[in-house]
Amino acid sequence: MSARTRHAVLAAGGTGGHMFPAQALARELLAREVSVSLVTDRRGGGFGPDLMQVETHFISAGGLAGAGLMGKALGAMRLTMGTAQAYRLLRHLGADTVVGFGGYASVPTVLAGTWRGLCVVLHEQNAVLGRANRLLAARAQAIATAFDTVDGIADADQAKVRVTGNPVRAAIAALGHRPYAVPGEADPLRLLVIGGSQGATIFNEVVPDALCRLPAPLRARLRVDQQVRGPAIEPIAAAYRARGVSCDLRAFFDDMPARLAAAHLVIARAGASTIAELAAAGRPGLLVPYPAATDDHQSANAYRLVEAGGGWLLPQATLSAERLAERLETLLSDPSLLARAGGCARAIARGDAARALADLVCTVSNGDDSRADRGRVAA
């Protein structure tokens, strides 16, 4: 690698959907002896003890959309302040490259990077270009995408697009090497219910009722791992126990790779990280997109997996316990359907997304994008 790539600054914050791919890229760049710093806002925290060599710097950031006149004014003030902070920080760090991962926390650093004349790469995790990346796209040298097609990219920016995939945690990427364990007629049926980083109250309301409606032989085989936030854990656990359903309910699963490995079916939102992890692990999903997601990007994410045969879409507007119970009875009664969908999910995984993204960052920052095929970086 050329010595011109010295210090990459990763701009990310907010939810795990932005932070997980940034963390995976950091590991890959460090392995290539590139210095890495993280710039985020107070929501982003840092990469934790596993990446202590990555210094974390906090700046001001604020959104401009949907906050009312006063909220927009405060957001603009924070954006201006954060951009000035990032401009000084980039000079102090001696950075030559900025990688933005979307979300308003990334905007000040990417803007400052462009004003300093640094190389800028954007990474878009969703199937719809996020508003922050849409604002910044014209200033970037390259736009890395998780999906083959991403809505919302201007025609003038299409030539910058490189498909790298969405990096996932190494422990989850490793699950793709394990075959799907098709349950026998008397084996337990393992169901994983997760709501993403924001949780999903609708799952607390609908999933227990749906599972308790299943025929007794199916209920007796169920092993349910469900993410439940707040005080609802005890009432939900009591409902499951009353109907003979074995369950493990927690506010947060800190052993997600193991839970995903054991799952025969996952009920989930359709955030970018969830879709990437289902594909990487080769697990089928019943997807309920978050209806208030910006530009309905979760529905677009879900369609990508469903079109590939890797899952099923259940819009929240039409979700009911009765409808979910019918779908679950069909799927759980025919494990071959689940195994086939798991294989389809795995077929669209990009297992080397972190390497592909790092290749793109290094190629662009070294001033030579000719090695990447137009529109694609093989992952």
C-alpha positions as CSV (number, residue, x, y, z in Angstrom):
1,M,0.0,0.0,0.0
2,S,1.2,3.5,-0.8
3,A,2.7,5.5,2.1
4,R,0.2,8.3,1.1
5,T,-2.5,6.5,3.1
6,R,-1.4,7.6,6.6
7,H,-4.4,8.5,8.8
8,A,-8.1,7.7,8.1
9,V,-10.7,9.4,10.2
10,L,-14.0,7.6,10.5
11,A,-17.1,9.8,11.0
12,A,-20.0,7.8,12.6
13,G,-22.4,8.0,15.5
14,G,-25.8,7.2,16.8
15,T,-27.0,3.6,16.3
16,G,-25.1,0.4,15.8
17,G,-26.1,0.5,12.2
18,H,-23.6,3.2,11.6
19,M,-21.0,2.1,14.2
20,F,-20.7,-1.6,13.4
21,P,-19.4,-1.1,9.9
22,A,-17.1,1.7,11.0
23,Q,-15.7,-0.6,13.7
24,A,-15.1,-3.4,11.1
25,L,-13.4,-1.0,8.8
26,A,-11.2,0.2,11.6
27,R,-9.9,-3.3,12.3
28,E,-9.1,-3.8,8.6
29,L,-7.3,-0.5,8.2
30,L,-5.3,-1.1,11.4
31,A,-4.2,-4.5,10.0
32,R,-2.8,-2.5,7.0
33,E,-0.9,-0.2,9.3
34,V,-3.1,2.8,8.7
35,S,-3.7,5.0,11.7
36,V,-7.4,5.3,12.5
37,S,-9.4,7.8,14.6
38,L,-13.1,7.9,15.3
39,V,-15.0,11.3,15.3
40,T,-18.5,11.1,16.7
41,D,-21.0,12.9,18.9
42,R,-22.0,12.0,22.4
43,R,-24.5,9.3,21.3
44,G,-21.8,7.4,19.4
45,G,-19.6,6.5,22.4
46,G,-16.6,4.7,20.9
47,F,-15.5,1.2,19.8
48,G,-14.9,-0.1,23.3
49,P,-12.0,-1.9,24.8
50,D,-11.4,-4.2,21.8
51,L,-10.1,-1.2,19.8
52,M,-8.3,0.9,22.3
53,Q,-5.8,2.0,19.7
54,V,-8.5,4.0,18.0
55,E,-8.7,7.4,19.6
56,T,-12.2,8.7,19.9
57,H,-12.9,12.5,19.5
58,F,-16.3,14.1,20.3
59,I,-17.7,17.0,18.4
60,S,-21.0,18.8,18.3
61,A,-23.6,17.6,15.8
62,G,-27.3,18.0,15.2
63,G,-30.0,17.1,12.8
64,L,-31.9,19.6,10.7
65,A,-35.0,17.6,9.6
66,G,-38.4,17.4,11.3
67,A,-37.5,19.3,14.5
68,G,-39.6,22.4,14.1
69,L,-38.2,25.9,13.6
70,M,-36.4,26.1,16.9
71,G,-35.0,22.6,16.5
72,K,-33.7,23.4,13.1
73,A,-32.0,26.5,14.3
74,L,-30.3,24.6,17.2
75,G,-29.3,21.8,14.7
76,A,-27.8,24.4,12.4
77,M,-25.9,25.9,15.3
78,R,-24.5,22.5,16.4
79,L,-23.6,21.7,12.8
80,T,-21.7,24.9,12.4
81,M,-19.9,24.4,15.7
82,G,-19.1,20.8,15.0
83,T,-17.7,21.6,11.5
84,A,-15.4,24.1,13.0
85,Q,-14.3,21.6,15.7
86,A,-13.8,18.9,13.1
87,Y,-11.8,21.3,10.8
88,R,-9.3,22.0,13.6
89,L,-9.2,18.3,14.6
90,L,-8.4,17.0,11.1
91,R,-5.5,19.5,10.9
92,H,-4.2,18.4,14.3
93,L,-4.5,14.7,13.4
94,G,-2.8,15.1,10.0
95,A,-5.6,13.1,8.4
96,D,-5.6,12.4,4.7
97,T,-8.9,10.6,4.4
98,V,-12.4,10.9,5.9
99,V,-14.9,8.0,5.7
100,G,-18.5,9.0,6.6
101,F,-21.0,6.4,7.6
102,G,-24.2,8.5,7.4
103,G,-26.4,10.0,10.1
104,Y,-26.2,13.6,11.2
105,A,-23.2,12.8,13.4
106,S,-21.0,12.3,10.4
107,V,-21.9,15.5,8.6
108,P,-19.6,18.0,10.3
109,T,-16.5,15.9,9.9
110,V,-17.2,15.1,6.2
111,L,-17.8,18.7,5.5
112,A,-14.6,19.7,7.2
113,G,-12.7,17.1,5.3
114,T,-13.9,18.4,2.0
115,W,-13.0,21.9,2.9
116,R,-9.6,20.8,3.9
117,G,-9.2,19.0,0.5
118,L,-9.0,15.5,2.0
119,C,-10.2,12.4,0.2
120,V,-13.8,11.5,1.2
121,V,-15.5,8.1,1.0
122,L,-19.1,7.6,2.1
123,H,-20.6,4.3,3.1
124,E,-24.3,3.7,2.8
125,Q,-25.7,0.7,4.7
126,N,-29.3,1.0,3.6
127,A,-31.1,0.4,0.3
128,V,-32.1,4.1,0.2
129,L,-29.3,6.8,0.4
130,G,-29.7,8.4,3.8
131,R,-30.2,12.2,4.0
132,A,-26.8,12.9,5.4
133,N,-25.1,11.0,2.7
134,R,-27.4,12.6,0.1
135,L,-26.3,16.0,1.3
136,L,-22.6,15.0,1.1
137,A,-22.6,12.7,-2.0
138,A,-21.5,15.4,-4.5
139,R,-18.4,16.2,-2.3
140,A,-17.2,12.5,-2.1
141,Q,-14.8,10.7,-4.3
142,A,-16.6,7.4,-3.8
143,I,-19.8,6.1,-2.4
144,A,-19.6,2.5,-1.0
145,T,-23.0,0.7,-0.9
146,A,-24.3,-2.4,0.8
147,F,-26.7,-3.3,-1.9
148,D,-26.4,-3.7,-5.7
149,T,-29.1,-1.0,-6.2
150,V,-29.6,2.0,-3.8
151,D,-32.4,4.5,-4.3
152,G,-31.8,8.2,-4.0
153,I,-28.4,8.5,-5.6
154,A,-28.3,11.4,-8.1
155,D,-27.5,10.5,-11.7
156,A,-24.4,12.8,-11.4
157,D,-23.1,10.6,-8.6
158,Q,-23.8,7.2,-10.0
159,A,-20.2,6.9,-11.4
160,K,-18.9,7.1,-7.8
161,V,-20.8,4.0,-6.6
162,R,-18.9,0.9,-5.6
163,V,-20.7,-2.1,-4.1
164,T,-18.7,-3.3,-1.1
165,G,-21.4,-4.8,1.1
166,N,-22.1,-3.9,4.7
167,P,-19.4,-5.2,7.1
168,V,-20.6,-7.3,10.0
169,R,-19.0,-8.5,13.2
170,A,-16.4,-11.2,12.6
171,A,-18.2,-13.6,15.0
172,I,-21.4,-13.3,12.9
173,A,-19.6,-13.5,9.6
174,A,-18.1,-16.8,10.7
175,L,-21.7,-18.3,11.1
176,G,-22.0,-18.4,7.3
177,H,-19.6,-21.4,7.2
178,R,-21.9,-23.5,9.3
179,P,-24.7,-25.4,7.5
180,Y,-28.3,-24.6,8.5
181,A,-29.4,-27.2,11.1
182,V,-32.7,-28.4,9.8
183,P,-34.8,-29.5,12.9
184,G,-36.3,-33.0,12.9
185,E,-39.9,-33.7,13.7
186,A,-39.3,-33.9,17.4
187,D,-36.5,-31.3,17.7
188,P,-36.8,-27.9,19.3
189,L,-37.8,-25.0,17.1
190,R,-35.7,-22.0,18.0
191,L,-37.1,-18.6,17.3
192,L,-35.2,-15.4,17.8
193,V,-37.1,-12.1,18.2
194,I,-35.1,-8.9,18.1
195,G,-36.1,-5.3,17.8
196,G,-32.8,-3.7,16.7
197,S,-31.0,-0.9,18.6
198,Q,-34.3,1.0,19.1
199,G,-36.4,-2.0,20.2
200,A,-39.8,-2.8,18.9
201,T,-42.8,-2.4,21.2
202,I,-45.1,-4.0,18.5
203,F,-43.3,-7.3,19.0
204,N,-44.1,-7.3,22.7
205,E,-47.7,-6.9,21.8
206,V,-48.2,-9.2,18.9
207,V,-45.5,-12.0,19.1
208,P,-46.6,-13.6,22.4
209,D,-50.2,-13.6,21.4
210,A,-49.3,-15.1,18.0
211,L,-47.1,-17.9,19.5
212,C,-49.8,-18.7,22.1
213,R,-52.3,-19.3,19.3
214,L,-50.1,-22.0,17.7
215,P,-51.2,-25.7,17.9
216,A,-50.0,-27.3,21.2
217,P,-47.5,-29.6,19.5
218,L,-45.7,-26.7,17.9
219,R,-45.8,-24.7,21.2
220,A,-44.2,-27.5,23.0
221,R,-41.2,-27.5,20.7
222,L,-40.7,-23.7,20.7
223,R,-37.6,-22.2,22.3
224,V,-38.1,-18.4,22.1
225,D,-35.3,-15.9,22.6
226,Q,-36.9,-12.4,22.6
227,Q,-35.6,-8.9,23.2
228,V,-38.0,-7.1,25.5
229,R,-37.4,-3.6,26.8
230,G,-38.8,-2.1,30.0
231,P,-41.2,-3.6,32.5
232,A,-43.0,-5.9,29.9
233,I,-40.6,-8.8,30.6
234,E,-42.6,-10.4,33.5
235,P,-46.1,-10.2,31.9
236,I,-44.8,-11.6,28.6
237,A,-42.9,-14.4,30.4
238,A,-46.0,-15.3,32.4
239,A,-48.1,-15.4,29.2
240,Y,-45.6,-17.8,27.6
241,R,-45.4,-20.0,30.7
242,A,-49.2,-20.3,30.8
243,R,-49.2,-21.7,27.3
244,G,-46.2,-24.0,27.7
245,V,-43.8,-21.9,25.6
246,S,-40.2,-22.1,26.7
247,C,-38.6,-18.6,26.6
248,D,-35.6,-16.5,27.4
249,L,-36.5,-12.8,27.6
250,R,-33.8,-10.1,27.9
251,A,-33.5,-6.4,27.3
252,F,-30.3,-7.0,25.4
253,F,-28.5,-10.0,24.1
254,D,-24.7,-9.7,24.6
255,D,-24.2,-13.1,22.9
256,M,-26.0,-12.3,19.6
257,P,-23.7,-14.5,17.5
258,A,-24.6,-17.6,19.6
259,R,-28.3,-16.7,19.5
260,L,-28.3,-16.2,15.8
261,A,-26.4,-19.5,15.2
262,A,-29.0,-21.4,17.1
263,A,-32.0,-19.7,15.5
264,H,-34.2,-21.5,12.9
265,L,-36.2,-18.3,12.2
266,V,-35.7,-14.7,13.2
267,I,-38.5,-12.1,13.6
268,A,-36.9,-8.6,13.3
269,R,-37.0,-5.1,12.1
270,A,-35.2,-4.5,8.8
271,G,-32.4,-2.2,9.7
272,A,-29.2,-2.4,7.6
273,S,-27.2,-4.3,10.2
274,T,-30.0,-6.8,10.7
275,I,-30.3,-7.6,7.0
276,A,-26.5,-7.9,6.7
277,E,-26.3,-10.2,9.7
278,L,-29.1,-12.5,8.5
279,A,-27.4,-12.8,5.1
280,A,-24.0,-13.4,6.7
281,A,-25.3,-16.1,9.0
282,G,-27.7,-17.6,6.4
283,R,-30.8,-17.3,8.6
284,P,-34.3,-16.6,7.3
285,G,-36.2,-13.6,8.6
286,L,-39.8,-12.5,9.1
287,L,-39.3,-8.8,8.7
288,V,-41.4,-6.0,10.1
289,P,-39.9,-2.7,8.9
290,Y,-40.1,0.2,11.3
291,P,-42.8,2.4,9.7
292,A,-41.3,5.7,10.9
293,A,-37.8,5.0,9.4
294,T,-36.6,7.9,7.4
295,D,-37.7,7.6,3.7
296,D,-39.1,4.2,4.6
297,H,-35.6,2.8,4.1
298,Q,-36.3,-0.3,6.2
299,S,-39.0,-1.5,3.8
300,A,-36.4,-1.0,0.9
301,N,-33.9,-3.1,2.9
302,A,-36.5,-5.8,3.6
303,Y,-37.5,-6.0,-0.1
304,R,-33.8,-6.8,-1.0
305,L,-33.8,-9.8,1.2
306,V,-37.3,-10.9,0.3
307,E,-36.7,-10.6,-3.4
308,A,-33.7,-12.9,-3.0
309,G,-35.9,-15.5,-1.3
310,G,-34.3,-15.0,2.1
311,G,-37.3,-14.0,4.1
312,W,-40.8,-12.7,4.3
313,L,-42.2,-9.2,4.7
314,L,-45.0,-8.3,7.2
315,P,-45.8,-4.6,7.1
316,Q,-46.6,-3.3,10.6
317,A,-49.8,-1.7,9.3
318,T,-51.3,-5.1,8.6
319,L,-49.6,-7.0,11.4
320,S,-51.8,-8.9,13.8
321,A,-51.5,-11.8,16.1
322,E,-53.8,-13.9,13.9
323,R,-51.9,-13.2,10.7
324,L,-48.5,-13.8,12.4
325,A,-49.7,-17.1,13.9
326,E,-50.9,-18.3,10.5
327,R,-47.5,-17.5,8.9
328,L,-45.5,-19.0,11.7
329,E,-47.6,-22.2,11.7
330,T,-46.9,-22.6,8.0
331,L,-43.2,-22.0,8.3
332,L,-42.5,-23.9,11.5
333,S,-44.4,-26.9,10.2
334,D,-42.2,-27.2,7.1
335,P,-38.5,-26.7,8.1
336,S,-37.4,-27.2,4.5
337,L,-39.0,-23.8,3.7
338,L,-36.8,-22.2,6.4
339,A,-33.7,-24.0,5.3
340,R,-34.2,-22.9,1.7
341,A,-34.8,-19.3,2.7
342,G,-31.7,-19.4,4.9
343,G,-29.7,-20.6,1.9
344,C,-31.1,-17.7,-0.2
345,A,-30.2,-15.2,2.5
346,R,-26.6,-16.6,2.6
347,A,-26.4,-16.3,-1.2
348,I,-26.6,-12.5,-1.1
349,A,-24.0,-12.1,1.7
350,R,-20.8,-10.2,1.1
351,G,-18.6,-12.0,3.5
352,D,-15.5,-9.9,2.8
353,A,-17.2,-6.5,3.0
354,A,-14.7,-5.0,5.4
355,R,-11.8,-5.9,3.1
356,A,-13.6,-4.5,0.1
357,L,-14.4,-1.3,1.9
358,A,-10.8,-0.9,3.1
359,D,-9.6,-1.6,-0.5
360,L,-11.8,1.2,-1.7
361,V,-10.7,3.6,1.0
362,C,-7.0,2.9,0.3
363,T,-7.4,3.0,-3.5
364,V,-9.3,6.3,-3.4
365,S,-7.0,8.0,-0.9
366,N,-4.0,6.9,-2.9
367,G,-5.4,8.8,-5.9
368,D,-6.1,5.7,-8.1
369,D,-9.6,4.3,-8.5
370,S,-8.8,2.4,-11.7
371,R,-8.4,-0.9,-9.8
372,A,-12.0,-0.9,-8.8
373,D,-14.4,-2.0,-11.5
374,R,-16.9,0.7,-12.3
375,G,-19.9,0.3,-10.0
376,R,-18.5,-2.6,-8.0
377,V,-15.7,-3.7,-5.7
378,A,-15.8,-7.5,-5.4
379,A,-16.4,-8.7,-1.9
